Amino acid sequence: MAGPTPGPSQARGPSSAERIRALLHARVGEALTLDEIAREVSLSRAYVVHSFKRAFGVTPYEYLMHLRVGRARDLLGQGVRAAEVAQACGFYDQSHLNRWFRKVLGVTPGAYAARAREAPTSRVPRPRRAGWPSSPRR
C-alpha cells in the first residue's frame, strides 16, 4: 500500500517571499534593483513587493538595507573603516551607510565602532526590532 499523497502545502516549493528573501541574502552586497529581483523570481514588480511585505512586514528594499546594516555592524566591530564598510556592504556611499545605520541601530557607525573598540565584549546596539530581519510575520 502506498503512503499518503502529499497535501498542497507539502508538494510546493518555497513561497515567493522565501525565494525573494533567499535572493536578497545571496546578493546582499550587490546593487540589486526591483526589476532584477522580479526577473530572478519570475514575478511582476508589484507582486514582489506585495508578497514580500505580506510575509515579512517590510519591503524587499528595507529588508536588504537591514541585512547590509548587520553586515556593516560586523565589519565595524572588526575595526574596518566606515568608508570601506560602506563599499563592501553595497551602500551607495558612506552617507548612505550613516543614514541607514542610525535608522536601524540608533547610533552612527563611528559611535558604534568606538564602543566596539572600547569594550569588545560589552553589549553594543542591535537592531530595534526583535528577531530582525530573519523572522517572518505570522
C-alpha positions, 0 to 999 in steps of 0.5 A: 500500500502506498503512503499518503499523497502529499497535501498542497502545502507539502508538494510546493516549493518555497513561497515567493517571499522565501525565494525573494528573501533567499535572493536578497541574502545571496546578493546582499552586497550587490546593487540589486534593483526591483526589476532584477529581483522580479526577473530572478523570481519570475514575478511582476514588480508589484507582486514582489513587493506585495508578497514580500511585505505580506510575509515579512512586514517590510519591503524587499528594499528595507529588508536588504538595507537591514541585512547590509546594516548587520553586515556593516555592524560586523565589519565595524566591530572588526575595526574596518573603516566606515568608508570601506564598510560602506563599499563592501556592504553595497551602500551607495556611499558612506552617507548612505551607510550613516543614514541607514545605520542610525535608522536601524541601530540608533547610533552612527557607525563611528559611535558604534565602532568606538564602543566596539573598540572600547569594550569588545565584549560589552553589549553594543546596539542591535537592531530595534526590532526583535528577531530582525530581519530573519523572522517572518510575520505570522 
